Amino acid sequence: MAERKTERLMNLIFALLVSRQYLTKEQIRESIADYRDSTPQAFDRKFERDKEELRELGINVEMGSIDKYFSDEPGYRIRRDEAELPDLELTREEAAVIGLATQVWEHAGLASESTTALVKLKSIGVDVDTSVLRMAEPKLSADEPSFDAMWDAVTRRIPVTFVYARPNREPMTRHLEPWGIISWHDRWYVGGFDLDRGEARIFRLSRVIGDVENQGAPGSYEVPEGTDMKDVARSLFPPAPEEAAVLRIRTGRGQSLRRLAEKVTPLGDDLDEVEIRYSSAWELASEVASYGPDVMVVSPPDVRAAVIHRLQTAVRGTLEAPA
């Protein structure tokens, strides 16, 4: 119920913010699914409560005449100059939180629902200005197929089972009570209580194979009080990389490797020398090999050899980890 109300309020904000004119109550009702599915009396009650709640949040819903020359039905809108925030100075950590929130917002289904509301407004002849929604435009997306199912399980506290595959290991079926989802180095992870191991664990979503299946009813377990996913991640992620590697990367290529760079030196001829630190030579070799001729290992020799091995075995159609 709370999720549905949040979705309705978000859609109401977007509808009143993007419109270049006052919207009648009927136009508002037609554009938002939760209003549209209500009886006229229920819609009136919801709309009045929602307007008051927005005002309590500091978002003023302005009422005015749709046609200034005639005394017709009043309409509603949110003025852009009153709704926009002033320029903010954010710390790096605060900016990261906002960035993650936009990714989750996109994958939680709110983006598609809000788009539906805008389409409804356009279909009934309302002129909308979508440029005002740039403040909520996600810059990154989480494209792992398991994200939505895991997010649903986390928010509803539903135990799940899934097949998980780590590099150079046989896939295994895992059973988890998920506590939360976290992003680390542009990858998404789910953390929780591993029922197979009897302890807290972290799983990378990109390594989940096939469907995530629910194994219980909502509210089947409680997340331990005081659980902080950042603390869980710090205790379970591999230690900070200590080994150093030097790579040569084509300009504009190897973005995931560049994000780990401690130093980037342009060499000319469309090449950069990039220094990074890593924990696993095999995983670094896998990443480098995925870029083909755009990335070359200068040092150390074992990573260079691992990349060559991966490329050679890929050509032969088999891929095995080196001894």
Backbone torsions as a table, in degrees:
resi	resn	phi	psi	omega
1	MET	NA	-43.4	-179.9
2	ALA	-64.5	-39.1	179.6
3	GLU	-64.0	-39.3	-179.2
4	ARG	-66.4	-39.2	178.6
5	LYS	-65.6	-43.5	178.5
6	THR	-59.6	-43.8	178.7
7	GLU	-61.3	-41.5	-179.3
8	ARG	-65.2	-43.1	179.1
9	LEU	-64.3	-40.7	177.8
10	MET	-61.8	-44.3	180.0
11	ASN	-65.9	-36.3	177.4
12	LEU	-64.5	-43.4	177.3
13	ILE	-59.1	-48.5	-178.3
14	PHE	-62.0	-44.5	-177.9
15	ALA	-61.5	-44.8	-177.4
16	LEU	-76.6	-23.3	-178.3
17	LEU	-82.3	-38.7	-174.7
18	VAL	-83.1	-19.4	-177.0
19	SER	-68.8	136.3	176.9
20	ARG	-86.5	3.0	-178.3
21	GLN	-142.8	167.7	173.5
22	TYR	-67.8	139.7	178.3
23	LEU	-102.7	135.9	174.8
24	THR	-74.4	164.1	178.6
25	LYS	-61.8	-34.7	180.0
26	GLU	-67.9	-38.7	177.2
27	GLN	-65.1	-39.7	178.6
28	ILE	-64.8	-44.9	179.5
29	ARG	-61.7	-40.4	-177.4
30	GLU	-68.8	-27.6	-173.6
31	SER	-86.8	-16.1	-174.2
32	ILE	-120.9	122.8	-170.5
33	ALA	-57.8	-44.3	-176.2
34	ASP	-64.9	-34.5	174.2
35	TYR	-70.7	-42.4	-174.7
36	ARG	-63.1	-32.6	-177.9
37	ASP	-84.4	-1.7	-178.4
38	SER	-95.6	157.6	172.3
39	THR	-69.0	160.6	179.1
40	PRO	-54.2	-40.3	-179.7
41	GLN	-67.9	-43.2	179.5
42	ALA	-65.8	-39.0	177.4
43	PHE	-59.9	-46.0	-179.7
44	ASP	-58.4	-42.8	-179.6
45	ARG	-66.0	-45.2	179.6
46	LYS	-62.6	-44.1	-176.9
47	PHE	-63.5	-42.8	179.3
48	GLU	-65.2	-42.4	178.2
49	ARG	-64.6	-40.7	-178.5
50	ASP	-67.0	-40.1	177.1
51	LYS	-60.7	-43.3	-179.2
52	GLU	-66.3	-38.3	-179.9
53	GLU	-67.1	-38.7	177.0
54	LEU	-64.1	-39.8	178.3
55	ARG	-63.2	-38.7	177.7
56	GLU	-64.9	-26.9	177.4
57	LEU	-83.8	-1.2	179.7
58	GLY	90.8	11.6	179.1
59	ILE	-106.5	108.5	-175.7
60	ASN	-84.9	124.7	174.7
61	VAL	-92.6	110.2	-176.6
62	GLU	-84.6	137.5	177.3
63	MET	-110.1	137.7	-179.4
64	GLY	-160.0	177.5	-178.2
65	SER	-86.7	136.2	178.7
66	ILE	-70.4	-39.3	177.4
67	ASP	-121.1	110.8	-173.8
68	LYS	-67.0	-14.6	-178.9
69	TYR	-91.5	-11.0	-178.0
70	PHE	-131.7	148.1	178.0
71	SER	-89.2	81.2	-176.7
72	ASP	-109.1	-166.7	-177.9
73	GLU	-61.0	133.5	179.2
74	PRO	-68.4	156.9	178.0
75	GLY	-126.6	177.8	-174.5
76	TYR	-135.2	150.1	174.7
77	ARG	-161.5	166.1	171.9
78	ILE	-115.5	122.8	-178.7
79	ARG	-71.5	132.3	-178.0
80	ARG	-62.6	-40.6	-176.5
81	ASP	-67.7	-21.9	178.3
82	GLU	-90.8	-24.6	-175.9
83	ALA	-87.4	-28.3	-176.1
84	GLU	-71.2	143.2	175.9
85	LEU	-81.6	151.6	172.4
86	PRO	-68.4	168.2	177.2
87	ASP	-58.8	134.4	-178.1
88	LEU	-114.4	145.7	172.5
89	GLU	-106.2	111.4	-175.4
90	LEU	-107.1	146.4	170.7
91	THR	-72.0	166.9	179.2
92	ARG	-59.8	-40.2	-179.2
93	GLU	-67.0	-41.6	179.5
94	GLU	-64.5	-41.0	178.3
95	ALA	-63.4	-37.5	179.2
96	ALA	-64.9	-40.5	178.7
97	VAL	-61.8	-43.9	179.5
98	ILE	-64.5	-39.3	178.0
99	GLY	-61.5	-42.5	177.9
100	LEU	-66.0	-37.2	-179.2
101	ALA	-62.7	-38.6	179.4
102	THR	-66.6	-34.9	178.7
103	GLN	-67.0	-44.6	179.3
104	VAL	-64.7	-40.6	178.2
105	TRP	-57.1	-42.5	-179.6
106	GLU	-64.0	-43.6	-174.8
107	HIS	-83.6	-15.3	-180.0
108	ALA	-78.4	-0.1	177.4
109	GLY	93.5	-7.7	-178.0
110	LEU	-68.1	-34.7	-178.0
111	ALA	-62.2	-44.0	-178.7
112	SER	-67.7	-37.6	178.8
113	GLU	-65.5	-41.1	179.1
114	SER	-66.6	-37.2	176.5
115	THR	-62.0	-40.0	177.5
116	THR	-59.5	-41.4	178.8
117	ALA	-61.4	-40.7	180.0
118	LEU	-67.6	-39.4	177.7
119	VAL	-61.1	-40.8	178.5
120	LYS	-60.8	-42.7	178.9
121	LEU	-61.6	-45.0	179.5
122	LYS	-62.0	-37.6	-175.9
123	SER	-67.5	-22.8	179.0
124	ILE	-102.9	18.9	170.9
125	GLY	85.9	16.3	179.3
126	VAL	-89.0	130.1	178.8
127	ASP	-80.5	119.6	-176.2
128	VAL	-116.9	152.1	179.2
129	ASP	-116.3	95.7	-175.8
130	THR	-74.8	-10.9	-179.5
131	SER	-63.8	-23.2	-178.2
132	VAL	-73.7	-8.7	-179.8
133	LEU	-92.5	6.4	179.3
134	ARG	-60.5	-25.9	-179.5
135	MET	-64.3	-20.9	-178.4
136	ALA	-111.9	14.4	-176.6
137	GLU	-78.3	119.6	178.9
138	PRO	-66.1	137.7	-179.9
139	LYS	-93.9	-26.4	179.6
140	LEU	-128.2	161.9	177.7
141	SER	-135.4	155.1	175.6
142	ALA	-104.2	109.4	-171.8
143	ASP	-103.7	11.4	176.3
144	GLU	-66.4	130.0	-178.4
145	PRO	-58.7	-26.5	-176.2
146	SER	-85.0	-5.2	-172.6
147	PHE	-58.7	-52.5	-174.5
148	ASP	-61.1	-43.4	-179.1
149	ALA	-65.8	-40.5	178.5
150	MET	-67.5	-40.5	179.5
151	TRP	-62.3	-41.7	178.2
152	ASP	-63.0	-41.4	-179.8
153	ALA	-66.0	-39.2	179.2
154	VAL	-63.8	-48.6	-174.8
155	THR	-70.2	-26.6	-177.9
156	ARG	-105.4	0.1	179.3
157	ARG	55.6	59.7	179.2
158	ILE	-112.9	124.2	174.9
159	PRO	-62.3	145.9	-177.6
160	VAL	-133.0	161.3	171.2
161	THR	-130.4	146.5	-177.8
162	PHE	-159.8	162.0	176.7
163	VAL	-95.6	129.5	-173.9
164	TYR	-124.1	132.6	-177.0
165	ALA	-124.8	119.8	174.1
166	ARG	-99.1	156.1	-178.5
167	PRO	-56.0	133.2	175.2
168	ASN	64.4	24.7	177.3
169	ARG	-135.3	155.4	178.1
170	GLU	-71.1	140.4	176.5
171	PRO	-59.9	143.3	-179.3
172	MET	-130.7	146.9	175.0
173	THR	-82.2	127.8	-178.4
174	ARG	-118.4	152.1	178.6
175	HIS	-123.4	126.9	-169.7
176	LEU	-140.0	140.7	165.7
177	GLU	-100.7	96.6	-172.1
178	PRO	-71.9	133.1	179.4
179	TRP	-99.1	-33.4	-176.3
180	GLY	-175.7	168.5	178.3
181	ILE	-120.0	139.1	-177.4
182	ILE	-140.0	150.1	177.1
183	SER	-105.6	137.2	-179.6
184	TRP	-144.2	119.3	-178.8
185	HIS	51.5	47.4	175.7
186	ASP	66.8	18.8	175.1
187	ARG	-124.6	148.6	-179.1
188	TRP	-99.0	139.3	179.3
189	TYR	-131.0	148.4	170.7
190	VAL	-112.3	136.1	178.5
191	GLY	-120.5	151.5	179.1
192	GLY	174.7	-163.9	-179.4
193	PHE	-92.3	115.6	180.0
194	ASP	-80.2	110.8	-177.1
195	LEU	-69.6	-23.6	178.6
196	ASP	-77.1	-38.0	-178.4
197	ARG	-94.2	-18.5	-178.4
198	GLY	71.4	32.3	-179.0
199	GLU	-158.0	168.2	178.4
200	ALA	-69.9	139.1	-179.8
201	ARG	-142.9	161.7	175.7
202	ILE	-120.1	136.8	179.3
203	PHE	-128.5	132.5	176.9
204	ARG	-77.7	128.1	-174.5
205	LEU	-65.9	-30.2	-179.2
206	SER	-68.5	-12.4	179.4
207	ARG	-98.8	2.5	176.3
208	VAL	-80.6	127.5	-177.1
209	ILE	-104.6	130.1	176.1
210	GLY	74.8	-156.4	-173.2
211	ASP	-84.0	150.3	170.2
212	VAL	-93.3	122.9	-175.4
213	GLU	-108.3	134.2	176.2
214	ASN	-72.3	141.4	-178.0
215	GLN	-125.1	29.0	-179.9
216	GLY	175.9	-178.8	-179.7
217	ALA	-89.2	158.2	174.9
218	PRO	-55.9	141.3	-179.6
219	GLY	76.3	22.2	-176.6
220	SER	-69.4	-18.9	-177.5
221	TYR	-148.1	168.5	177.2
222	GLU	-114.5	137.9	173.2
223	VAL	-74.2	130.1	-178.3
224	PRO	-51.9	135.2	-178.2
225	GLU	-59.0	135.0	179.0
226	GLY	83.6	5.4	-179.8
227	THR	-63.8	128.4	176.0
228	ASP	-122.7	117.7	-176.0
229	MET	-60.8	-27.9	177.4
230	LYS	-65.1	-40.0	178.1
231	ASP	-68.2	-39.7	177.4
232	VAL	-60.7	-44.3	-178.9
233	ALA	-64.2	-42.8	-178.7
234	ARG	-61.3	-34.6	-177.5
235	SER	-80.1	-21.7	-173.5
236	LEU	-111.0	-22.0	178.4
237	PHE	-70.2	155.5	178.2
238	PRO	-59.2	154.7	178.8
239	PRO	-62.0	163.5	-179.0
240	ALA	-56.5	135.9	-179.8
241	PRO	-57.7	138.8	179.5
242	GLU	-115.1	-25.3	-179.4
243	GLU	-81.5	148.3	-179.8
244	ALA	-113.6	143.1	176.8
245	ALA	-131.8	148.7	176.2
246	VAL	-116.0	124.9	-178.5
247	LEU	-121.8	154.5	169.4
248	ARG	-115.4	122.3	-171.0
249	ILE	-125.4	136.7	176.3
250	ARG	-61.9	143.4	179.3
251	THR	-57.7	131.1	179.2
252	GLY	82.8	-0.1	-179.6
253	ARG	-111.7	171.7	174.4
254	GLY	60.5	44.4	-174.4
255	GLN	-62.9	-38.2	-179.3
256	SER	-65.4	-31.6	176.7
257	LEU	-76.4	-38.6	179.9
258	ARG	-62.9	-31.9	-180.0
259	ARG	-66.2	-19.9	178.9
260	LEU	-94.2	-1.6	-170.9
261	ALA	-66.9	137.3	170.1
262	GLU	-92.1	-23.4	-178.9
263	LYS	-155.7	136.7	176.6
264	VAL	-127.3	124.4	-178.9
265	THR	-122.3	114.4	176.6
266	PRO	-64.8	133.6	-179.4
267	LEU	-108.5	-6.6	-172.7
268	GLY	83.2	176.0	-179.1
269	ASP	54.1	36.1	175.7
270	ASP	63.7	31.6	-179.6
271	LEU	-130.5	145.3	172.0
272	ASP	-124.5	144.0	172.0
273	GLU	-97.2	124.9	-172.2
274	VAL	-121.8	128.8	177.4
275	GLU	-107.0	126.6	179.5
276	ILE	-134.6	165.1	173.6
277	ARG	-112.8	150.1	-175.2
278	TYR	-147.1	159.9	178.2
279	SER	-102.9	-37.4	-175.5
280	SER	-120.9	119.1	178.0
281	ALA	-62.7	-36.7	-178.5
282	TRP	-66.4	-44.3	-179.9
283	GLU	-68.8	-38.4	176.8
284	LEU	-63.8	-41.8	178.6
285	ALA	-62.0	-38.4	178.0
286	SER	-61.8	-43.4	-179.9
287	GLU	-65.3	-45.9	-178.7
288	VAL	-62.5	-45.8	-177.4
289	ALA	-62.4	-29.5	-178.5
290	SER	-65.9	-18.7	179.2
291	TYR	-93.0	-0.4	176.8
292	GLY	59.1	-134.0	-175.2
293	PRO	-73.4	-4.7	-177.6
294	ASP	-79.1	-14.9	179.9
295	VAL	-132.7	133.3	178.6
296	MET	-130.4	139.3	178.5
297	VAL	-88.7	125.4	174.5
298	VAL	-88.7	-44.5	177.8
299	SER	-158.2	156.6	3.6
300	PRO	-85.0	168.5	-176.0
301	PRO	-61.4	-35.0	-176.2
302	ASP	-68.7	-35.2	177.5
303	VAL	-70.2	-41.6	178.1
304	ARG	-59.6	-43.5	179.5
305	ALA	-64.9	-38.3	179.9
306	ALA	-65.6	-37.8	178.0
307	VAL	-64.9	-46.2	179.6
308	ILE	-60.3	-42.4	178.8
309	HIS	-60.2	-45.6	-178.7
310	ARG	-62.4	-43.8	-178.4
311	LEU	-66.4	-40.9	-179.7
312	GLN	-66.3	-44.1	-179.1
313	THR	-71.3	-30.1	176.0
314	ALA	-64.7	-38.4	177.4
315	VAL	-64.4	-36.8	178.8
316	ARG	-77.5	-9.1	177.3
317	GLY	90.4	6.8	176.4
318	THR	-128.0	150.3	-178.2
319	LEU	-138.0	108.3	-178.6
320	GLU	-127.7	146.2	178.3
321	ALA	-70.6	141.1	177.8
322	PRO	-68.7	152.3	-179.8
323	ALA	-67.1	NA	NA
